[in-house]
């Protein structure tokens, strides 16, 4: 009897919890929904009727999207291309070279290795503002200021977390596998690329996702390093919508924001499990 | 096992010959992207310069200027308050949500998916989304988020909660799932009520997650830049008696940025000194906080 009543109380609690969570969930989605609503609304109504449905005279159809894609002196599609190029190149570069370095550091473990590892961990606590001025000057001097070369800057500034995560993982791989490869006559290169590299896959995915999220959304590094008259990424483009015009066309801005978050949300929903796992394992730093 | 077995030494030797390939690219990029800018930054904080090549050593005068700059001190206190409030709010709410989502409610996965989603949206975009929302609400009362410091402050807090709760929640969920079930069972059998179980069993066991989340919350709060720039960019401005202005919602990172790039040209040295102070502050706070919570972790 007593047992039964606690059971039903527990069920009631769970129902209440579900309702509360559902309400929070709706509140969470509202901002994104507001973006969708306003991207179809005439600019003059965005400020006055932010939360109204875009119907009747407020309806702008796809005008905001057309305007957003074309207005200004910089076409939106170009920033999309540059964002994609920079993100993919940087992530590929970081994954390849930091995993190689991490394997070497974990296996050889000489004084030089320890020094590099220590510096990498140290770099994780240094805020970007500390190096932003000198880094952008150095990058300019070395001509790392184009979308094709800026990945080298990302490799340098982002190496810390990647090396930290890879070293942690390599240390958990038993040495015997690599020794067996060595006995079978594999040199270091083959041992790495055909034995170690495939084993690193789970960490590759985690690191890759963290780097993609970082580089894709990064604003300050590219705006300081790139020549922004020629190259803009999506965050730079959106920030400069405000700068280049006296008054901002909010409708068009929202249309561009919607266009820029759709791929992110699709990416998230399609590899959600990996993303959440990546974040959980990346957080175990410090 | 003996680490220096002959086979291992034999095997390491050929690997060392490939050091240039394995370590070379990362070391070179790391030198360009971090080590050199970092060292040069420290050196330049003691110099007066407009262009790096004609930097002149001036001792600590940049630091003196930075510490007597009212806008810098204002942004320091503003940032500290912001970091503290956001740290507490985000962590308490994220922990509560994580606790709710580990009770085995139907739809937990859907909730988790939705709560984490804002994390993938970049800071600049988030800033513009929320400035539209806040202005949509505040315009009904004839005001705007750019009109009052307190609107800017709480606006940024709401934005950061929206973005960060999902992230911290993921870490807390991982921690909560690792709490040994038999320990919770034992507490129940011993007659502990829910609150006792929470504070005596659950929280001590998720201390590692709390360490990480408070560390991230604190450093994220202090390092915040994109969201600050996009939401208010420091507005409203307070005009001082001497004609200079204080950007009342400007946080430390934005203050450093503005000192570098938007104020008069002689201020780069001061800006670099501010950046060094900022680095010492963030690194020091982060390490102190780690040491503080690490002590409270239970060994399993």
Interface residues (C-beta under 8 A of the other chain):
Chain A: X14 X17 X18 X20 X21 X22 X24 X25 X28 X29 X31 X32 X34 X35 X38 X46 X47 X48 X50 X51 X97 X98 X100 X101 X103 X104 X105 X107 X108 X110 X112 X113 X116 X119 X120 X123 X125 X126 X127 X128 X129 X130 X131 X132 X133 X134 X135 X137 X138 X139 X142 X144 X152 X153 X154 X155 X156 X157 X158 X159 X160 X163 X175 X178 X179 X182 X183 X187 X188 X189 X192 X213 X216 X217 X218 X219 X220 X234 X235 X238 X239 X250 X253 X254 X257 X260 X261 X264 X265 X267 X268 X269 X272 X275 X276 X279 X280 X283 X284 X285 X286
Chain B: X7 X8 X10 X11 X12 X14 X15 X16 X17 X18 X19 X21 X22 X23 X25 X26 X27 X29 X30 X31 X32 X33 X34 X35 X36 X37 X38 X40 X41 X44 X52 X97 X100 X101 X103 X104 X105 X106 X107 X110 X111 X112 X113 X114 X115 X116 X117 X118 X119 X120 X121 X122 X123 X124 X125 X128 X129 X130 X132 X133 X135 X136 X137 X139 X162 X167 X170 X171 X174 X211 X212 X213 X215 X216 X219 X222 X223 X225 X226 X229 X230 X252 X253 X256 X257 X260 X268 X271 X272 X275 X276 X278 X279 X282 X283 X286 X287 X290
